[in-house]
Amino acid sequence: MHVTFITANYVARESNYALQPFNWGVADKATVDAFSGSTFSSKFDEMCRLIAAAGFKNIDIWVAHLNPTRVTDSQVNEAVAILKTHGLRVAAYTGGLGRPDMTRADGERVYKVAKAIGTPVIDVGLNPTNEKLAFELGKEYGIKYAIENHPEKTPRELIDRLNRMPSGYTDVIGVAQDTGFWGQFGYDAVKATRELKPFLYHMHLKQVKKHPDDAWHSCGYDEGVVDIQAVVKTLVEIGYTEAVSVEHEPQSEDPMPAVARSATLLRGWLGSAARS
């Protein structure tokens, strides 16, 4: 398994970890604005340098850091060169087909960027109106689409959706499992991992805990309610060999200390199953 840094961990960075109250949409916009135009190259290089310095060799690029509607072809080429400079392999990309009824041209732009950076999978929500488009473009570009569980409270909801798709669609469309949401919904993440085995294309390995304000927040693997070590053991048992994104998106502090600590735990649990 490839231990991977997902750049959404830096959701609050361009807002200086100072949004009160935190608002994902505002933080997203600040990131998109910073990672486009004249500041793109320096910002992308700085981010990749930090990730590589923390010992990561694989990266899961959050769409706000490489937004297909905002970056130019030249900037995509710059991103590819920067990734190479820092020795980072793209394991996944969250630029997807989430808006309803996307045109083929809009979809192709997403997949052209995805192809250019070399990702094997897109790991984000998929609007039901775009399932046919995801299948067709996935076949054309050789890129799988892994639907991330967000609103679904059980794996059965995802499995039923996939089973309703036309024959052949699940050769291209599967699941990116976010363990943090199972924790929030009180569903056993180990059980979910086993149930999703036939469809599992990507992992967002996230730990969560409830704060005094009754809100759920991500945290390091050595905290929280999800048995992350047992999930990792299960991934090994079921023969999962793809990327595992270490996910922690704090609102008011640098994520890297907890992410690096979590990655060390993950590599230890994986043992020989870990790949660079």
N, C-alpha and C positions, 0 to 999 in steps of 0.2 A: 504494500500500500504506500502511496505517495503522501507524506506529511506535507500539508499545504497551508499557506497563509492566505486567508480571504481578506481582500482589501477593504471590505465593508467594516472591518474592525476599526478603521480610521474614520467612521462616519462623522464623529464630532471634532475631528482634528482641525478642519478649516474654519470651524466656529470657535477655535481655541478652548474647546471643552467648557464653554461658558454659557451655553444657552439655558436660560431659566424662565419658564420651564423648557425642558428639552422638547424639540419638535423635529421628527425625522425629515419631514418635507423641507423645512428651512435648512437643516444641515445638508440634505441632499443638494439643494440649489446652490449653497455656498461651495460645495465640492465641485459640482459641474462647472460653475463659473470659474473656479480656480484652475480646473483641469481642462481649459479650452483657451483659445486665443493665444496671446503672446506668452503667457505664463505656463503653457502646457508642458513644454519640454523640461523646464527646470523643476516643476512640481512632480512630474512623473519620475524623473531621475532621482529626486530626493526620496520619494516614497520607496522606489525599488532598492535604493542604497540601504535604507533602514531595514527593509525586509531581509535582504541578503546578509547584512551585518548580524542579524539575529539568528543566522544559521539555516534559513529556509532556502530551498532550491526550487520550490514549486509555488505557484501563485494562482489564486482564484480571483480574477479581476472583477470588482464591483463596477456596474455600468456607469456610475457617476464619475469614475476615474478614467473611463474611455467611452464616452457617450457617442454612439454612432451618428446621432443627429447633429452633434456639435463639433466633432473633430473632423479634420480634413484628411484626405488620403495621405498627404505628406506627414501629418502628425501621427497617423497610424504607423507609417514607416519608421518615424522617429521612435515610437513606442517599441516596435520590434527590435530596433537597434539597441535601445536602452536595456531592454530585457536581456538581450544577448550579452551586453557589457557586464551586467551584474549576475550572469549565470542563472537566470530564472526561467524555468519552463512553465508555460501557461497550462494549468491543469483543468481550468474551467473559466467560464465568462458569464456574467449575469445579464448581459444584453439580450433581451428576449422579445417575445411576442405577447406582452401582457395587455396591451391596449386592445379593445374590441375591434373586430373587422379591419385589421390592418391590411393595407394594399400589398400586392406582391413586391412592388418597388421598395416599400418601407421594410418589408421582411428581408428582401435581398440585401439591403444595406447592412442590416444586423449580421447576416451570415457572411457577407464579404469581409467585414471587420473581424468576425470570429475566425474565419479562414486565414486571414492575414496574420493573426497573432498565434495561430497554430493550436487553438483549443480543440479538444476532442468532444467537448460537451458544453451545452448551455444549461445553466442550473438556476432556474427562476420560475415564477408562476407562468402559466400558459392560459390565456383566455380561451374558453371553449370554442369561440368563433374562429380561432386561428389554428385549430388542430390539423386540419388538412394542409394548411400552409407549412406548419412545422414538419409534417411528414414529407411533403414534397421537397422542401428546401433541405431538410436533413438528408434525404436520399441524394440530392444533387450535390451537396457540399461535403457529404461524408461526416456530418456532425450530429451527434445525438442531442435530444432535448430531455432534460431531467426536470420534471415538475416538482418544485419545492412545496412541502406541506406547510401551509400557514393556517388557513381557516379550518382545515379538516381536523376533526377531533379524534378520529381513529384511522388506521391504515385501510380499513375496509372501504372508506369513502374514496380513497385514491384507487384502490384495486378495482372497485366497481366502475369507476370512470374509465380506467384503462381497458377493462373488459368490454365496455360498450363501444369502443372505437372500432372502426372497420378492420378487417383482417389485414395483418401486416404492419399496422401502425406501431405496435409495440416493439417492432424491430428497431425503431428509431426513437420512440417516445417512452420514457420510463420515469423514474422518481429520483429526486435529490432529497434524501431524508435529513430533516432538521430535528435532532434529538431534543432540543430545547423546548419545542412546542409540545412534544409528548409530555415533558415534565410539567408544563403549565396546565395541560388538560388532564393530568393525572393518569396517563396511559403508560404502561410499562414499555420503555424504550427497547428493552431486550426482545420482548415479544414482538414489537413492531418491526424490528430488524429481521427477525425470522420470517414474519408474514410478507415482508416486502422483498425478500430475497430474489424472486424471479424478475423483478423490475428495477433493481437498485443499480443506478448508473453513477451516483455521486453521493458523498456524505458531507453534511454540515454538522460536525460534531460540536455541539454546544451544551454547556452546562447552565443552569438557571437557579435562581433562588428568589424568594419573595421578600421584599423589603418592608420596613415598618409602615410605609404608605400603602401597602397592600398591592403594590405593582410588582410585576416580575422583571428581573434584570438578569443579563448574562453575567457569568463570573468564571473564575478559574476552575479547572477540572477537579481540584481538591476541595471544592466547596459545592453547595447546591444539592438538588434533590434527585438528579439523574445518576444512575449507577453507570458512569462513563466507562470504567474499567470492564464491567460486564458486557457492555455494548461492544467494546473493542474485541474482547474475547470471542463474542458471537460472530463478529465480522470475519475473524480468522477461521472460525469453525465452518462458516457457510461458504468459504472460498472467495470472499470479496477481495479484489486486487486493485481497485481503482483508487482515486484520490480521496483523502480525508481532509477536509478543510477545518482548521482549528479556528473556531468562531467565538469572538468575545467583543462586544460593541459597547464599551462603557461610555456614559454620557459626559462624565466630568473629569476623566483622567486618561493618560496615555495607556492604551491597551497592552503595549508590548511586554511589560513585566509579567503580567498574568498569562499572556499568550505564550511567551517563551517558556514559562514554567509548565504550562499545560502541554506544550509540544514535547518537552523533555519526558513528562509522564507518559505521553502517548507513545513515543519511541521505545520507552522501556517496556510498556505493555505489549507492544507489537513484536519486539525482539527481532528475530530474523525475517519477520513478515514486513518490516519497514523497508521502504526503498527510497533512494535519494531522488 
